[in-house]
């Protein structure tokens, strides 16, 4: 696969990306960052000292051969002790650097995940419906946890390498300036190869991300409880295993192709480096052979040249790493910089408590970002305060979308929604959503205790609040909770040890209890009893009428026996309200509602 150009903006400001990463590392732990800087600075000077002490040791031995004295012996002993102390100090500093680096990785990784989590709950809901945004999140999640710490590490490696290289170049200059050129030839080719293939790998990463996400999905199908029954009953396992294997083989072949080309290029680069290194080594050895250099000079040159090559290679490798980190962190910061479509007002209006007049939808139209057609068309609707309005209609008519707009998970494409005459966009979103208690159609079974599952409906209250039990009773959950070994402290779900799974109907009752626990003036039930039997459904709605008393309530249900007692019933078709009235008025009208009611009534005759 040919490398495609990276999306616009990914490579535009690598320096800015690196600066943001360094700022985050510093904010995560200033002490650890400072300690790492001090240790690496000390590490840069010790090798040069060790090189010079080694030269002095060799020269002292050369002079003393055949005519040693006690002074020479003492001098040699001090030199050896100094070299040993320098070597020990370097070893200690290396271990300290490793300890600091490991600790810093943990701290910064937690900081990165915190930023990812905070942004994940802040982005608009439509983020999760956009494959391109999901690709961005996938890349951000895969690379971001380790990269910021590595930015600091490689930046400090660059500083350490530069300091060491300056000293080594000074030593080599004493022998001849040409050795500096040879030193560059020994290290630069490998670095150029590295930079080239880092960029290729990054660009191809954009093409690979959708394939990797699809492979991850197939793996989830194979291992997740959600799919376990159907995978077995329909014998889907071999199919998804094959699909997963095909995608992984495709990725592996493309990665192998790049790896082999990189390997061949690196071999050529290393060949150039070896020729430059050992050509220099042969020249200096020839001069030492004829007495133009001392043995100590020869040892110093050899070690200095090798050290210089290592320093230059390490320096340029660190620069290459910084380039790579900048490329991959650009996805992380692209995710963090995703703008919100549902924006907060600069000066939020106060929330009406209690609601005095009601909720009104004024010529509201809405289109999901991923679709080309409107889901709601010029819809107008008034829900009086304290009344119950039922929304009925076929799947896809726009009922749940209308609720999402009321909860301000989205803003209307055109038109406006008002509570007591105040546009929702003038209210703080958090304050608005605190006014709403909802049982969503796709409720969540939390792997937490029974008490927590209900308490999540209003975490501003204490989890020991006695109203948790009252909410469970009203939702019809109290009976099965009392049968659990640990009652309200029983862990639910099978994701963790000692968890108890519930039936679908029991999980739905937990969701209803969660909504009942939230003391909110607006109550929304979206297919709240779809998984309950007839007796449980009857009991829940008997209690529901008590809970809904005095609240502005919206009920969405395909079961018309539930909605018939609503103060107002609205029939939605193709994003528009086509009928509106009480149960008696709509059945007498003989329209869509009457036909739906007649179809359902036939089942009970």
N, C-alpha and C positions, 0 to 999 in steps of 0.2 A: 504494500500500500504506500502510495506517495504521501509525503508529509504535506498537509494543507496548512495554509496560513492560519495562525492563531487568531481567534476572534478579536475584533478591534478593541483596543484598550488594554489587552492583557500584557503587552510589552511596553506600554507607553511610559510608565513611570515606575520602573523597578527600584530606583533610588528612594522614591517616596514610600513604596511598599516596605523596603528594608528599614526605613526610619520608623515606620509605624510598628513594625515587629520589634525593633530594639526598644522603643518606648514602652511597649507592652511587657517585655521581659523585665525592664527596669521597674515598672510599676508593680509587677508580680512579686519581686523580692529585690529591693535595692541592695541589701546587705550581701546576698549571694552574688549579685552582679559585680559589686565592688571587690569582693574576695577573689572572684575568678580573675579579674583584671590584675590584681596584685600578684597572684600566683603565676600567671602567664608571663608577666613582665620579668619576674625573677627567673623563670625557666629560660627566658631568652638570653640572659647574660651568662649563666653557668656553663653551657657548652663551650663558649669561647674561652673562658678561664681554664677549663679542662684541657682544651687544645694546647694552650700556651704552656701549661704545667707539664704536659706530656713531652713537648719539645725540650723543655729545660731538663727533664729527667733523662731523655735520650742523650742530649749533649753532655750532661754531667757524667753519665756512664762512659761515653766515648772518650772523654778526656781522662777519666780515671783508670781506664783499662791499662794494665801494666805498671801503674804507679799510684795506687790508691792511698789516700790519707784519711785520718779520723775526721778532719774538717769536711772533706768531700763526702764521707759516709754520713755524717750528721746532716749535711746540706741535702743529700739525696733522700734521707729519711724524712726530713721536713717536707720536701717536695712531694714524696709519695703520700704522706699523711694529708697534705693539702689537696692532692688529687682525689684521695679517698673521701675526704670531707665534702668536696664538691660533688662527687658522684653520689654520695649518700643524700646530700641535700636535694639533688635533682630527683632522686628516686622518691624521697619523701614528698616533694612538691608534686610529682606526677600522681601519687596516690591521693593527695589533697585535692588536686585538680579533678580527678575522677570522682571523688566523693562530692565535691561541690557541684560538678556537672550533673551527676545522677539526681541529687536533691533538687537542683534547679529544674530538671526535666519534669519531675513530679509536680512542682509548684506551677510551672508555666503550663503544663498539660492541663491541669485543673482550671487554670485561668482561661485557656483557650476553649475548653468545653463549656465553661460558664458563659462565655461570649456566644458560643454556638447555641446554647440552650436559650439564653435570653433573646437572641435574634429569632430563634425558631418559634417562640411564642409571641413575638412581636410582628412578624411578617403577616401580610394579609392572607386570608384563607385560600385565595386563588393561587397562591404560591404552590400549594400542594397539588394543584390541578394542572400545572404547567410543566411538561417534561424538560424544557430547557432550564427552568429554575431548579428542578430536581437534579439535573446533571451538574449544575453549579454547586449545589449542596453536597452532592456525592464527592466531588473533587475537594471541596473545602474540608469535609469531614475526614477524608482519607489522608490528607497531607498536613493539616494545620496543627495537630497536636504536638508534633515533634519539631516542626520547622522553625518556630520563633527562637527556641533555645539554641538550635543549631546556627541560627543567624549570629547570635552573640558569640558562640564558640568559634565560629569561623572568622568572625571579625577580629577576635582576639588572637586567633591563629595567624591572621594576616599581620597584625601588629608585631607579634612575637617573631614571625618569619622575617619581617622587614628589618627588625632590630638585629637579629642574628645575621642576616644576609649582609647588612652594612659592615659589620665587623669582619666577616669572612672575606668580603670583597677587598677590604683594606689589607688583609693578610696576603691575598693573591696579587694585589697590585704591587706589593714589594718584589714579587718574583718577575712578573711581566704583565702589562695591560692586556695582552692577547688572551691571557687565561680567562679574563672576564667574558670575552666573546665566546670562547669555547664553553664556558659555564652556561651561557644562555642557550647555545646549541644543544647542550646536554639535557636541558629541562623543558624548553618551550614547545617542541613538537608534540609531546604527550598532552600538554595542557590545551593546545589548539584542538587536538582531536577530541578531548573531553568536552570542551565548550560546544563544538559542532554537534556532537551526538546528544548532549543535554537538551539542546534546542529542538532537535528532531524528536526526541522522546516526549518532550513537553507538548509539541504541536500534535503529535499522534495521539496523545492522551485525550484530546478533545474528541477524536474519532472513536477512541476506545471506551469512553465513559458510558454511552448508551448500551454498548455490548456488555460491559461489566455490570451495569445495573440490571440488565435483563438476566444475566447469569445469576446474580444475587437473588433475583425474584424466584427463579426456578429452584434454587437451593432452598429458599424459604418454603416453597410449596412442598418440598420433599421432607422438611424437618419440622414444620410448624404444626401445632395441634389443630389450628383452624382448618387445615386442608386434609388432615390425617384420614378421616372417614371416607371422603369421596375419592381420595387417591387410591384407597384399597378397594372400595366397592366398584369403581369403574376401571380398576387396573391401570391407573395413570402413571404409576411409578416408573416403569421402563421408558415411557414417552418423555417424561421430564428429565430423567437421567440422561437420555440421549440428547435432548435439547441443550442441557447444561454442558455436557461433554463437547458438543459441536462448537458452542461458543468459546469454551476454554481452549479448545484446539486452535480455533481461529486466532485468538489472542496470542497463544503460545507461538504459532508459526510466524506471526508478524514480529513479535518480540525477538524470536530467534534470528530472523533475518537481520534486524538492526544490530543485535549482539554480535553476530558473526562479522558484519562489516566493521563494527567498532573494534573488534578484536584484531582484525587484519591491519587496520590503520594504527592501532597501538603498537603492534609488533614492529612496524616500520619506524614509528616514532622512537621506540626504545632502542632500535638498532642505531639510529643517528646519535642518541644519547650515549650509548656504550662506546661508539667510535670516538666521539669527542672527549669522553672521560679518560679512556685508556690511551688515546693519543697523547693527551697532556701528561698522563702518568709516565709513559715511555720517555718523553722528552726530559722530564725532571729526573727520572732514574738515570738517564744517560749523563746528565750534568753531574749528578752525585757520584757516578762511577769514576769520573775523571777528576774528582776533588773540587769541583766548582761550587758544590753545596755540601754542608755537613749532613750527617745522618739525621740529626734532629731537624734540620731544615727540610730534608726529604720527607720525614714522617709528618712534619707540620703541614707541608704542602699537600701530601696525599690526603690527610684527614680533613684539611681545610677545604680541598676541592670536593671531596665526597660530602662533607657537611654542607658546603655551599650549594651543591646540586640538590641535596635533600631539602635545604631551607627554601631554595627557589621553587622547587617542585611543590613543597608544602604551601608556600605563599601563593603560588598561582592556582594550586588546587583549592585553597580556601577561597580565593577570588571566584573561581569557577563554581564552588559550592554556593557562594553568596548570589551569584547570577541564577543558579538553579532554584535556590530558596525563594528568590524574588519572583521567579516565574510561577512557582506552585502556590506561593502565598497570595498571588494576585487573585486566585479563585476564592480564597478564604475572605479576602477583603471585598471582593466583588459581592459575595454573599452578605457580608455585614453591611454593605452600602446599598442594598436593595431598598429603594424608596417605598414608602407606604402609599397606597392609593386611598385608603381610608385614613384620612389625616385628622389630627386633633385640632379643635378650635383654639385660636390664640387666647381668647378670653371666654372660657366656657360659661354658658348660662346655668343658673341653678336648676336642679332637677325638681320637678313638681312632686311634692309629697303631701297628701295623697293626690292621685290623679282626679281632677275635678270634672273635666269635660270629656276626655277620651283621646283615642288615637285616630288619625286620619291619614289615608294615602291619597295624595293629590296628583292625579294624572301620572302615575308612576309607570315607567318602562324600565326594563332591565335586560341586559345581555351579558352572559358570562364571557370573560376574556378569551376563552378557548373556543367560543362558538360564533357563528356568523349571523344567527337569527336571534330575535328577542324572545325571552322566556315570558316576560310580562309586557302587555301592550296597553299603554294609556289607561292604567287601572286606577280607579278611584273607589275608596271604601272608607266608611266611618264606623268605628267601634266605640260605642258610648262607654263612659267610665262605669265600672262595676257590672257590666253586662257580659254575657257569654255569646261569642260568635263562633259558628262552626264553618269550616271550609271543606267542601267536598268536591269531588271530580276525579277524572281518570288520572292514572300515573302520567307525570310530565305536564300536567296542566298548569303548574306554577305555585302550588299550595306551599310547599316547603321553602321555595325561593322567597315567597312573600315573608315568611317568618325569618329567614336569614337576613333580609333587609331590615326588618324591625329590630333585630338584635344587632344590627350594624356590623355584620360580618362582611357586608358589601354595602356600597352606596348605589342608589339608583342611577341608571344611565341618564334618565331625565325624570323630571318631576321631583316631589319631595314627600317626606313622611314627617308628621307632626305629632307631638304629645302636648296636649293643652295649648296648641297654637305655636309651639316652639319646634323649629326644625331640628331633627335628630343631630344634624351636622354641627349644631351650635352647642351640643351637650358633650361633656367629657365621656368618652366611650365607656370607661370603667364605671362611671356613675350610672350611665344608662343600663349597662348589663347587670349591675347590681339590683336594678328594679325588676329583673325578669327571672322567673323560675321556669325551667323548661325540662320536659322529658323528650329528648330528641328521638327521631326515628332510628338513628344509628347510635344508640346509647352505648356507653363503655362499661364492660365488666372489669373493674379495677382489682388487681391482685393485691388486696389489702384486707384488713379486718372488716367484719360486718359494720362495726361502729364507724370506721373510717369511710367506708363506702357511702354511708348516709351523711356523715359529717362533711364530706366534700361538697355537699350542696351549699354550705355556708361556712367556710373556714374562718370567718371573722369571729364566730362563736367558739366556745371551748368544746373539745371532743367529748366531754363528759356531760354536756348539756342534756337535761332530761327530755327535751323535745325530740331527741333522736328516737327514743322509744315511742313517742306519740306519732312521729312520722311513719315509723315502721308499722304501727297498728293501722293507721289510716290507709297505708298502701297494701294492706293485707299480707305483710311479710312477717308479722310477729309470730304466727303459728310455727312456721318452719325454722325461724331463728331460735325459738325456745327448744327445738329438738336437737340443735347442734350441741356438741359436747361442751364447747366453751361459750356458747351464746353469742353475745355481741363481740366478744374478743376472738372469735373464730376467724382464722385466715381463710380467705376465699381465693379460688383459682388454683390451678395446678402448676404454676410457674415456679413456686418455691416449696420448700419442705413443709409438711404438715398442712398443706392447703386443702380445702374442701371445695369441690366443684358444685355448682348449682344447675338446676334445669334452666332452660331458656326463659320459662315463665317466671321462675324465682329471680333470675337476674333482672328481668323487666320490673318486677316489684321493687327491687333495690333502687332502680333508676327512678321509679315513681316516688319512693320514699325520699330520695335525694332532693327531688323537686319540692316535695311537701315540706321538707325541713327548711327550705329557703323562704323566709318571710318577705315575699316580694309582692308588689301591687299588681304585677302582670304575670299571669300564669299561662303557659303554652304547653299543650299536650299534642305531640305529633305521633299519631298511631300508637297511643300509650298502652293499649291492651291487645296488640296484635298477636302476642304469644300467650295470652291467658285463656283459660277455659271459660265457659259461659257463666258458671257460678262465681269464679274469681272476678271476672269482668263486672258482673252485677254488683258484687260487694265493693270493689274499688270505686265504682262510679257513685255508689251511695255515699261513700266517704268523700269522694271528690266534690260532690255538691256542697258539702260542709266547708271544705278547704277553699273552694272557689267563691264562697259567699263574700260579697264586697270587693272581690278582685276583678280586674278586667281580664277576661279569659278568652283564649283562642284554642279551639279544638280542631284537629285534623284527623279524620278517620274515614275509612271506607265502610265501616259498620254504621249504617244509618240509624240503627236502634239506639246508638249512643248519642247521636247528635240531634235527635228529634226534639229534645227538651231545651235546646239552645234558644236564646232570645232571638237570634237571627241566623239564618243559614244562607251561605253564599255558594253558588255553584260556579266553579271555574272551568273554562274550556279554552284551550289554546292561549292561556295567559290573560284571559278577559273574564270578568264576572258577567255571566249570561242570565242568571236568575238570582233573586234575593228576596228573602221573606221568612216567615215562620214555617214550621213543618206543615201545618194545615194549609197555609196559603200556597205553598209550593206543590203539595199533592193535588190540590184543586186546580192548579194551573195546568197540570197535565204535560209538563215539559220534561227536561232531562232528569230532574230530581225525582219526579213522580215515576218515571220509567225505572230508574235505579232502585227506588224503594220497592216497586212492584216485583222486580227480579229477585231481590233479597227476600221479600215476604213469601214468595212462592216456595222457598226452601223449607218454610216452617208450616206449610199447609198440608 
